[in-house]
């Protein structure tokens, strides 16, 4: 038996994926498998500065986002315009906009920057800020990362420092910074510094000098920048070679083979070229010589250059319309999407580099004003940068129309609730006074929390019925009210009725004892609230569980008990309606017109509930603990 078949083949190896030994795809001989990522070499800080000074395109990449982000407007969300004006003047005195823009530039160029606040608090730069003795800020001095060294030793011990006021955790951050400028060296405490970082790097990064600060932008875009610049310059060289002169000489090969023939040919070419440059003409022998021009096509050159520009725009997050001043290509191309991404990128710079530093600066300014008596209390501000994206006139008009339509729907909803007496007009006015946007759900929740809305005369008329106030005053012209006893003056709820509506139809059934048509309802048992009784009766008679019960009013008083049934509207429930008890049978949905046609066959409390629904006399119930039926209230059978 041939053992060679069981031996592993040599010459290639694989880990996973596809492999084809015929065309060598996926094997060691496949040239595409030889790619390997190699990180860029560390760029000296001097080279970064040189590129910034000499390369105009790179300078734009560094400056444009920084300047645009630093000049963005912000809002402190303060109601006191005087404080806002003071803050604006203070930032202008400190030249904050220019300092912030320059700090973001150095952060993008070198990976980070440090701004030192010269705070007047009676202490040195190496000491923490004395917040109780701050008088103001003299100026802000900026230093780039190459001349600043953090105190790495104190990064994970700073949280144990005593007697230092801090608004946020400083764990993992250096306590001191060593500044080694060409004009002098000093140590500064971190509480006096504004730190600008160009992103966050993992601890496993191989470039230790950027681990704390962030990565310079040049390292990320070096290749794309090089290709863009070289391809633009190569385009000009191709134009020079677009038209090539061709010289034809009879016996050229034999002449070059002879001794000294190459010198004769070169002399002849120089003579023709000299005549062409000086006389703008060419003199050749009519026999044996010819001179023609050959032109070459440059189709596709523009696409190649555009691709390199697209790549540079992608790695810099700057649209070509801003970086190169080029208009968007293609039909109906407006560049709106590019601008929106650009503004989002600027907002990210503001959030990561400017927001926290501006907050710290404002804290120092406010504390200085508080200590000097310029302010009586420190403002409770909330810093928020305004978006760069501004709507066009058409977009703003569409947005205004959408808001107007929304407000119209809210107003119509409020009108419906007012007509149903679920809300009172005074509540709507109160809601509008509190906020420009009317929230109907909030008004309803407030009404429920307060135990009911203020229905003016209607609530006073129902106060006696609810057991929460005095009975209605008797008519001036009658003696019936004077004959009522104290017990008659405190009526309660005796029963409930439920109108279940689905698809504009009302749930009905035939009552077994009378043969009349009615809906869910019955008496309120001792200790129950009207809602609990309505839910129980709906389950017992029609096997449904109401998920929402809306009080719509109360029926006429019973002549024998003086009690009124509480009526509810139900449009949402669980289960399929069908009669499960001996009290009710033949469950079905009927329209309002169908019920009105058989009004003489309707159970009287059920007919009263339909009349109440037509009038929409909304009932405001007292809190559940005040509505539970007591033993002295006689029950009522049926609704």
N, C-alpha and C positions, 0 to 999 in steps of 0.2 A: 504494500500500500504506500502510495506517495505521501510522505510526511510533509512535503512542502506546502500542501494545500492548507494544512492547519497552522502554518507559521504566519504571523502577522506581516502584512506588507510594510515595507520600509520606504522612506522617502517622503512621506507626508503624514500629517497628524491632524486631527479635528477634535473640537470640543463639543460643538452643537451647531445646528443649522444645516443648510443645503451645501452639497459638495458634488462636483462633476469632474471626474478624473479625465474625461476626454478633452474638455476645453479648459481644465485646470481651475475651474471656478470653485472657490472655497478651499483650495489647497495652498500649500506654501509657495507654489509657483504662480499663484494669482497675484498680479501686481496691485490690484485694488485692496488686497488684505494687508498690504505693507504700510498703510496709513497709520500714523500714531500721533496723538496730540502731545505737543511739546510746549510748555509754557514760555511766554516771552521773558526775555532777560530783564533784570531790574534796570530801570531807566534812571540814570543819575539825575539829581535835582537840577543840576546846571543845564543838562540837556533839555529838561522840561521848560526851564525858563527861556532857553535859546529858541526852542520851537515856538513858544508864545510870542517872542519878540519878532521872529522873522517870518513865520508862516501865517499869512493873513487869514486863510480859511480856518486854520486851527484856532486862531484868536477869536474869530466869530463864534466858533463852536463853544468856546469857554465863556465868552462875554454875554452873548444874547440871552441864554436862559437865566443867568444870574441877574442881569439888569432888569429883565422883564418880571421876574419873580419878586425882586426887592421893591419894585415900584408899584406892586399891587395894593389896592386899598383894603383896609380892614375895618371891622366894627367892634366896639367894646361893649355894645348892648347896654349902654348907660342912658338913663332918662335925663340926667343933668347935663345940659349942653355946655355949661360953664366948665365942667370937669373935662369934657371932650376937647374943648378949645384949649385948655391948659395942657393937655397931653400932646396935642398937635404942635403947640409952640415949643414944648420941651424937647420933642423928638427933632424938630427943625434946628433947635439950638445945638443939639448933639450931632447933627448931620447924620442921623440914623440911616436914612435911605441910601446915601453914598457908602457909608461904612458897611451896611448889610450887603449891598451889591458887591463890594470889593471882597468881603469875607467869603461869599459864595463863589466868587471867581477863584480865589486862592484855594478854596476847598475843592473845586473841580479840577484845578490845575495840579495841585500838590497832594490832594487827598484829604486835607484838613486845614483849619486855621483857628487861631485863638485871638479873641478880642478881650482886652483887659480894660475893665471899668475903673477909672480913677475916682473912687468914692470918698467923699469927705465925711469920715466917721471918726477921725482922731487916731486911727491905727495905721500900721504899715502894710505894704503889699503882701508880705508873707503871713499876715495874721488874718483870721476869719473876720467877716464883716460884723460889726457891732450894730445890729439892726435898731437898737434903741437910741443910737446917737447919730444916725444918718442925717446929714444936712442937705446933701445933693450929690450930683455927679459932675465932675469938672469936664471930663472928656473920655472918649473911648479910643484906645490905641490898638491897632491891628497888627498881628504877626502871622506869617505863614508857617506851615508845618515844619519845613526844614530847620528852622531856628528855634523850635519848641520841643522839649522833651518831657513827657509826663513822668511823674514819680510812680513807677510801677509797684514799688514796695508797699505803698500805702493804699493800693486799690482795694484790697479785701480786709482792711483794718479800719477803714474810715467810719464804719457804722458804730464803732465803739468810742468814738470821740465824744467828750462830754462838753456841755456848755455851748453847743453850736446849734443855732436855730436853723432848721431846714424844712422846706415845704414838701420835699419828696425824698425818697430813698437815694442814698449815694453809694450804696454797696456796689463794688465792682468798678468804681470810678476813682481816679487819683485825687489825692488831697492837695498836692502841689504840682506846679508846672515850672520847669526851668527854661527860661528864655535866654538864648545865647545870640543876641543880635550883634551885627557888626558895630553898632554904636554903644554897646554895653550889655551886661548880663545881670539878671536879677531872678528872684524866686517870687512867685505869686500864688496866693491861696485860691483854690478853685471857686470859692464863693464870690470872688471878684472877677470871674471870667465868664465869657460867652463862648461856648465851644461849637464849632462848625465841623461836621463830619460828612464826607462824601460817601454815604452808605455804610453798611456793616459787613465785616468780613468774619468768617469762622476762625476759631482759634488755631485750626490746623493749617492755616495759610502758610506758605513757604516764605512769604515776604513779610518779615517781622516788623519792618518799619511802618507798614501800613495796617497792621493788625488792629490797633486802637482807633486810628483815624478813619481809614477808608481808602479806596483805590483811586489813583488819578485817572481821569478820563482818557488820557492818551494811551494807556495800556490797553484799554478795551477797543479803541478805534484806530490803532496804529496801522493795521493792515488795510482797512477800508480807506483811510485817509491817503495812504501811499498809492493805492491803486487808482483812486479818483484823480489825484494830482498828476500822476504819470500818464494816465490814459488821456487826460486833457492835453498834456504837452505832446504826447505821441500823435495826437490828431493833427497838430500843426505840421509835424514832420511828414505825415502821410500826404498832406496837401502839396508839400514841396516835391514829392515823388509821384504825384498823380499824373504828370506828363513827363515821359522819359524819351530823350533823344537817342536814336539808333543810327549809327554810322556804318555804311556798307562800303567796303573797298575790295576791288578785284585782286585776287592773288594774296589776300591777307595772310592766309595760313603759310604759304611759301615764304612770304616776307618775314614773318615771325620766326620761321625755322632758320633763316639765313643769319649769319653773324652780323650783329648791329641792327637787325631788322626791327626789334622792339623799340629802339630809340627813334627810328624813322617814323614808326606808327604813332608814338607818343608825341613827337614834334608836330605831326600833322593834326592830331586831335587838339593840341594846344592852340594851333593856329586857327582852326575852325571855331573853337570856343572863344578865343579872343575877338575874332571878327564878329561873332554873334553878340558879344557883350558890348563892344564899342560901336560897331556899325549897325547893330540890330539886323544883320544879314549874314548869309552863309555863302561862301565861294567854294565850289567843288568842281572837279573835272567832269566834263560831260560823259566821258567814257571811263568806266571802271569805278566811279564813286557815286554814292547816294546817301542822302541824309533825310530821315523821316522822324516824326514824333509819334510815340505810342502813348495813348491815355489809358488810365486804369480806373475802374469803377470803385467808388467808395461807399457803395450801398451797405447798410448795416452798421456803419461806423457810429451813427447817432444812437442806435439802439444799445451798442456796447457801452458808450459813455453814459447813457441814461441808467443802465443797470448798475454801473459803479456809483452813480449819484444816489440811486435808490438804496443801495446797501449802506452808504455813508449816512443817509437820512434815517435809516432804520436803527443803526447803532447809536446815533446821537439823539434820537427822539425829536429832531427838528425837521419840520416839513421843508420840502425843496422850495416852496414859495417864499420861505423866510431865509433859508440858508443860501440859496442860489439866486433868489429873485425870479424864479421861473414860474410861468403860469401852468396850471394843471393840464395834463394831456388828456385827449379823448373827448368824445361828444358828450355834451351836458356835464362836463367835469367842472365842479365848482371848488373842490378842495375843502368842502365843509367837514368831511370826516377827518381829514388830516389836521385841520385847525382844532377840532374838538379834542383829538388825542394830544395835541400840543398844549392846549390849555389844561388838560388833566395832568400832564407832566409838570407844568409850572405849579399847579396846586400841590403836587407831591413834594416838590422842592420846598414850598412854603411850609408844608406840614412837618417835614423831616428836619429842616435846617433853620427855619426862621421862627416858627411858632413858639417853641420852648424858650429860645433866647429872648424874643420880644417880651414874653411873659415875665421872665426874670428881670429884664430891664424895667418894665412897668412896675413890678413889685418894689424895686429900689426907689423909683421916682415917687410912688405913692407913700412909701414909708418916710421918705425925706420930707414930703409935704405935711405928713401927719405929725412928725416930730417938731417941725418949725411952726406949726399952727396954721399953715395954709389951707389944710383940710381938717374938719372936725372928726371925721371917721374915714377909714380906708374904704374906698369904693369896692363893691362886690361886682366886678366886671367879668365878662365872658368873652374872650378874644375869639374872633371868627374872621377869616379872610373872605373877602367878597369874590365871587366867581369871576373869571376872566371872560367867560362866554356870555355875550350879550345877544339877545334875540333881535332878529330883524323886525322891521315894522310889520311885515306880514305875519311872522310867527307871534309877535306880541299881540296883534289883533286877534289871531286865532285863540291864543291863550286867554285873552280878556273875554272873548265870546264864550269859551268853555266855562270860565268862572261865572259869567253872568247866567248861563243856562243852569249851572249847578245851584246858584242862589235862587233862581226862579223855581226850581223843583223843591228846594227847601221851603220857600215861602208858600208854595201851593200845599205842601205837606202840613205846614203849620196852620194854614187856613182850614184844611180838612179837620185837623185835630181841634181847632177852635170851634168849628161848626158842630163837631161831635161832643164838645164840652169836655174833652180830655185835657185840653190846655186852655188857659185863660189868656186873653190878649195882654194882660199885665205881665204874665210870665214871659211872653214873647218879647215884649219891650225890654224887660229886665235882661233877657239873654242877649239881645242886640246891644244893650248898653255895656255889658261885660265884655263882649267880643264882637268883632265885625262879622265873623262867620257864625251863623246860627246853627247850633247843634241840637236837633230835635231830641235825639236819644238822651243827651245830657239833661235836657229840661224834664223829660219824663222820669229819669232816674232821680233827679232832685225832688220832683213831686212825690215819688214813692218814698224817698228817705224822710221827707217832711210829713208823711202821713196824709198826703193829698194836696191838691192844688187849691188856690184861693179862688173860689167861684162867686165871690161877693154875696149877692142876695141868695143865690142858689144854695150855698153851703149853710147859711143861716136857716133856710127853710128846711134843710135836711138834718140839722144838728140834733133835733129831738129824735129823729128816726135812727140816727147812728148811736145814740146814747152818749154822745160826747159833749153835750151842751144843753142849754135851756130849750124848751119846746117853742114852736112858733107862737108869736103873739096872737091872741084872738082878734077877730074882726071887731071894729068899733061898733058896728050896728047890730050885733047878735049877742045872745046870751048863752050860746052853746059852749063857748070856751070857758065860761065861768062855772059851768056845772061839772067840768072834768075834775076828777080826783087826782091826787099826786101819783097814784099808781098808774092811772091812764096817761099821765104826762110823760112816762118813761117807757115808750114802746121799744121793741127790739126786732131782730130779724127772726122770722119763724120758719122760712123755707127758701129754697133756691130753684131756679129754672135755668136751663142751658140751651142756647140756640147753637147747634152744630152746623156749620155752613161749609160746603165743598162744591166747587164749580158753580157758584151762584144758586145752589139748591140747599134746602134746609132739611136736616135729618128728622124724620117723624116715625111714629109707630102707633099702633092701635092699643089703647088701654083696655085690658081684659074686663075690668069690672063695669065699665060704662060704654065701651065700644066707641068712644070718642078718640080723635086723633090728637096726639101731643108729642112732646119731646122729653129728653132726660130732665128729671127734677124730683124733688121730694122734700121732706122736712129736714131740719138741722138737728142733729142729735146733740145731746148734752156734751159740752166740752169741745165742739167742733167750730171751726171758722166757716164762713160761707164758701170759701174756695175748697176747703176739705170736703164739705158736704156735696158740692157740685161735682167734684172729681169722683166721689164714692158713688153717687147716683148714676153718673155716666157709665161707670164700670159695671154696676149691678144690672142696669136695664139694657145697655147696648154693647157691653163688652169692649169699651174703648177707654183709653187713658188720655185725658187732655194734657197737652204739654204747655198750653198757654190759655189762661182764662182772663178775658177782658170784661170788667164790669160795665154794663151799658145802662143801668138804671134799676128801678124797683117798680114792682107792680102795684095795683091798688090795694089798699088795706082790706084785710079780711073782716067781714062784718062781725063774726063771732069772737075773734081774738084781737082785732085791732093791729095785727102784725102785717108787714109787707114782705113779699118774696123778693129776694135779691136775684137779679137777672144777669147772666153772663153770656158772652159771645165766645165761641170756640172755633178757630179755623185750623188749628194744628193739633193732631192727636196721634196716638199709636193704636194699632189694631184695625180690624175690619168690623164695621158696625153690623151687629146682628143681635137679636133679642135672646137673652139667656135666662130670663126669669118669667114667672107666671104673670107678672104685672103688665108686661108689654109684649106685643107680637107684631109681625109684618113690618120689619124695619125697612124703610126706603127713603129716598131723597125726593122732595117735591119743590117746585119753584114757588116763588111768592104769589104769582098769579093763580097757580093751581090751588094754593091754600086759601086765597081770598074767595075763590069760586065755591069752596065748601066751608065757608066760615061757620055755618050753623052746625057743622059736624066737628068743630074744633073744641078741644078741652079748654074751658074758660081761662085758666091761668096761662095756657099756651097762647091763646089768642091775645091776651093782654101783653105777653112778652113780645109778640110780633108788632103790636102797636107801639110799644116802647122803642123797639129797634128802628121803626120808621121815624120816630121823633129824635132818636139818639140822645136821650137824656142820660148823660154819663154820671155814674154814681162814684163819689170818692169815699172809699171805705176807710175806717179808722184802722190803726195798727192791729195785727192779728190778736195780740193779747187783750185788746179791748173789744173784740168782736166775737169772742167765743160765747156760745149760747149758754144761759144759766137755766137752772131747773125751774125757775118761776115762769119762763116763757113757754107757753103752750105750743106743742108741735102742730104742724099742718101736713096733711097727707096729700101728696101730689103737687105739681106745679102747673 
